[in-house]
């Protein structure tokens, strides 16, 4: 299988690979293997798994080191915002990663080079390839450079960012719709009530949460919904 223009991608990453086959594998979508049996046996899915963990570690350490005043919850929210699919896709577009993907004909025809899920997965796979080829230190440098603008933009929003506002922004950008929250259950006596809330988008349940107040339950429902989006939720 011949890959073209990988030198340009290496230049965008600021890295010259020792083992270029790692970068090549990071670009192979499962649909390509399905339509070309025997040509190559492994897609980028295993690298994606590793890259997700490496990216999470790098971002977590950056937030920890640079923001000593942040609580665990705040760091968790910021990390979730930085490693979610839409953010990864935006970062992938800055290096034109979609141009390098190996896709099956059906996936190509359906706009696969521009799909956020494909771009996010490929970026995670590339990060894993970097880690295996160059080690954690150099991979950290590349990741922090690629994610610099997204990190700065997010931090400018300040510590007031919460799960509800994050979900609102996500659904507006993706679906041009706002989520709604509905109490579906109230538990306990009046002096010790708890609430269960569902967050929905156009009738579809995105997440569910519980808490001692409606606001707390809504926040937990939004957190659950964001986690679903991170894991590839689609309507």
C-alpha positions as CSV (number, residue, x, y, z in Angstrom):
1,X,0.0,0.0,0.0
2,X,1.6,3.3,-1.1
3,X,1.0,6.4,1.0
4,X,1.7,9.8,-0.5
5,X,2.6,13.2,1.0
6,X,3.4,11.8,4.5
7,X,6.4,14.1,4.5
8,X,4.0,17.0,4.5
9,X,2.1,15.5,7.4
10,X,5.3,14.9,9.3
11,X,6.2,18.5,8.7
12,X,2.8,19.6,10.1
13,X,3.5,17.5,13.2
14,X,7.0,18.7,13.5
15,X,8.3,15.1,13.7
16,X,10.2,12.8,11.4
17,X,9.2,9.3,12.1
18,X,11.7,6.5,12.7
19,X,9.1,3.9,11.7
20,X,6.8,5.5,9.1
21,X,4.6,2.4,9.1
22,X,3.2,3.5,12.5
23,X,2.0,6.7,10.9
24,X,0.7,4.8,8.0
25,X,-1.3,2.5,10.2
26,X,-2.8,5.5,12.0
27,X,-4.4,6.6,8.8
28,X,-6.2,3.4,7.9
29,X,-9.9,3.4,8.5
30,X,-11.7,0.1,9.1
31,X,-13.7,0.6,5.9
32,X,-10.6,0.4,3.8
33,X,-9.7,-3.0,5.2
34,X,-13.2,-4.2,4.7
35,X,-13.1,-3.3,1.0
36,X,-9.4,-4.4,0.5
37,X,-9.1,-7.8,2.2
38,X,-5.6,-9.1,2.3
39,X,-4.0,-5.8,1.4
40,X,-3.5,-4.8,5.0
41,X,-4.8,-6.5,8.1
42,X,-4.9,-3.8,10.8
43,X,-6.9,-0.5,10.9
44,X,-6.1,2.4,13.2
45,X,-8.5,1.3,15.9
46,X,-5.9,-0.2,18.3
47,X,-3.8,2.9,17.9
48,X,-6.9,5.0,18.6
49,X,-7.4,3.2,21.9
50,X,-3.8,3.9,23.0
51,X,-3.9,7.5,21.7
52,X,-7.0,8.2,23.8
53,X,-5.1,7.3,26.9
54,X,-1.9,9.1,26.0
55,X,-3.8,12.3,25.1
56,X,-5.8,12.1,28.3
57,X,-2.6,11.9,30.3
58,X,-0.9,14.8,28.5
59,X,-3.9,17.1,28.9
60,X,-4.5,16.1,32.5
61,X,-0.8,16.9,33.4
62,X,-1.0,20.2,31.6
63,X,-4.1,21.3,33.5
64,X,-2.7,20.1,36.8
65,X,0.7,21.9,36.4
66,X,-0.7,25.1,35.0
67,X,-3.8,25.6,37.1
68,X,-3.0,24.9,40.8
69,X,-6.2,26.6,41.9
70,X,-8.4,24.2,39.9
71,X,-10.4,21.6,41.8
72,X,-10.6,18.0,40.7
73,X,-14.0,18.6,39.2
74,X,-12.8,21.7,37.3
75,X,-9.9,19.8,35.8
76,X,-12.2,16.9,34.9
77,X,-14.5,19.3,33.0
78,X,-11.7,21.1,31.2
79,X,-10.1,17.8,30.2
80,X,-13.4,16.4,29.0
81,X,-13.9,19.5,26.8
82,X,-10.4,19.2,25.3
83,X,-10.5,15.5,24.5
84,X,-14.1,15.3,23.2
85,X,-14.7,14.3,19.6
86,X,-15.6,17.8,18.3
87,X,-12.4,19.4,19.7
88,X,-10.3,16.6,18.3
89,X,-11.9,17.0,14.9
90,X,-11.1,20.7,14.9
91,X,-7.5,20.1,15.8
92,X,-7.3,17.4,13.1
93,X,-8.5,19.9,10.5
94,X,-5.6,22.3,11.4
95,X,-3.2,19.7,10.0
96,X,-5.5,18.6,7.2
97,X,-5.6,15.1,8.6
98,X,-8.6,14.1,6.6
99,X,-6.6,14.5,3.4
100,X,-4.4,11.5,4.4
101,X,-7.0,9.0,5.5
102,X,-7.3,5.7,3.7
103,X,-11.0,5.0,3.4
104,X,-13.2,2.5,1.7
105,X,-15.1,3.7,-1.4
106,X,-18.4,3.8,0.5
107,X,-17.0,5.8,3.4
108,X,-15.2,8.1,0.9
109,X,-18.4,8.7,-1.0
110,X,-20.3,9.6,2.2
111,X,-17.9,12.4,3.1
112,X,-15.8,10.3,5.4
113,X,-12.8,12.6,5.2
114,X,-14.8,15.3,6.9
115,X,-16.7,13.3,9.5
116,X,-15.8,14.4,13.1
117,X,-15.7,10.8,14.2
118,X,-13.1,9.7,11.6
119,X,-11.0,12.8,12.2
120,X,-11.0,12.4,16.0
121,X,-10.2,8.7,15.8
122,X,-7.3,9.3,13.3
123,X,-5.9,12.1,15.5
124,X,-5.9,9.8,18.5
125,X,-4.2,7.1,16.4
126,X,-1.6,9.5,15.2
127,X,-0.9,10.5,18.8
128,X,-0.4,6.9,19.7
129,X,1.9,6.4,16.7
130,X,4.0,9.4,17.9
131,X,4.1,8.0,21.4
132,X,5.4,4.6,20.2
133,X,7.9,6.1,17.8
134,X,9.1,9.1,19.7
135,X,8.3,8.6,23.4
136,X,6.2,10.6,25.8
137,X,8.3,13.7,26.0
138,X,8.3,14.5,22.3
139,X,4.7,13.5,21.9
140,X,3.8,15.9,24.7
141,X,5.4,18.7,22.9
142,X,3.5,18.0,19.7
143,X,0.2,17.6,21.5
144,X,0.5,20.8,23.5
145,X,1.4,22.7,20.3
146,X,-1.6,21.2,18.4
147,X,-4.0,21.8,21.2
148,X,-2.6,25.2,22.2
149,X,-5.3,27.3,20.6
150,X,-8.1,25.1,21.9
151,X,-6.7,25.1,25.4
152,X,-6.3,28.9,25.4
153,X,-9.8,29.5,24.1
154,X,-11.2,27.1,26.7
155,X,-9.3,28.6,29.7
156,X,-10.4,32.1,28.6
157,X,-13.9,31.1,29.4
158,X,-12.8,30.7,33.0
159,X,-13.7,28.5,35.8
160,X,-17.4,29.2,35.5
161,X,-17.6,26.7,32.7
162,X,-19.9,23.9,33.7
163,X,-21.3,20.7,32.1
164,X,-24.6,22.4,31.1
165,X,-23.0,25.2,29.2
166,X,-20.6,22.8,27.6
167,X,-23.5,20.6,26.4
168,X,-25.4,23.6,25.2
169,X,-22.5,24.7,23.1
170,X,-22.0,21.2,21.7
171,X,-25.6,20.6,20.7
172,X,-25.9,24.1,19.2
173,X,-22.8,23.6,17.1
174,X,-23.7,20.1,16.0
175,X,-27.5,20.1,15.8
176,X,-28.4,23.8,16.0
177,X,-30.7,22.9,18.9
178,X,-30.7,23.3,22.6
179,X,-31.1,20.5,25.1
180,X,-34.0,20.4,27.5
181,X,-34.1,19.1,31.1
182,X,-37.0,17.2,32.7
183,X,-37.5,15.9,36.2
184,X,-38.6,12.3,35.7
185,X,-38.6,11.2,39.4
186,X,-38.6,12.7,42.9
187,X,-37.4,10.6,45.8
188,X,-37.5,10.8,49.5
189,X,-39.4,12.9,52.1
190,X,-39.8,16.6,51.8
191,X,-36.8,17.3,54.1
192,X,-34.5,15.0,52.2
193,X,-35.6,15.0,48.6
194,X,-33.5,13.9,45.6
195,X,-34.3,14.4,42.0
196,X,-33.7,12.4,38.8
197,X,-33.4,14.4,35.6
198,X,-33.2,13.5,32.0
199,X,-31.6,15.8,29.4
200,X,-33.1,15.5,25.9
201,X,-32.5,16.8,22.4
202,X,-35.4,16.7,20.0
203,X,-37.0,13.9,22.0
204,X,-33.9,11.8,22.3
205,X,-32.5,11.1,25.8
206,X,-28.9,12.2,26.0
207,X,-28.2,11.5,29.6
208,X,-29.6,11.1,33.1
209,X,-28.5,12.4,36.5
210,X,-29.6,12.6,40.1
211,X,-28.9,15.0,42.9
212,X,-30.2,16.7,46.0
213,X,-31.5,19.6,44.0
214,X,-32.8,20.0,40.5
215,X,-29.8,22.0,39.5
216,X,-27.4,19.3,40.8
217,X,-29.4,16.6,38.9
218,X,-29.4,18.7,35.7
219,X,-25.6,19.2,36.0
220,X,-25.1,15.4,36.4
221,X,-27.4,14.7,33.5
222,X,-25.4,17.1,31.3
223,X,-22.1,15.4,32.5
224,X,-23.5,12.0,31.5
225,X,-24.6,13.3,28.1
226,X,-21.1,14.8,27.4
227,X,-19.6,11.4,28.3
228,X,-21.9,9.8,25.8
229,X,-20.8,12.2,23.1
230,X,-17.2,11.5,23.9
231,X,-17.8,7.8,23.4
232,X,-19.4,8.4,20.0
233,X,-23.1,9.0,20.7
234,X,-25.0,9.7,17.5
235,X,-28.7,10.4,17.1
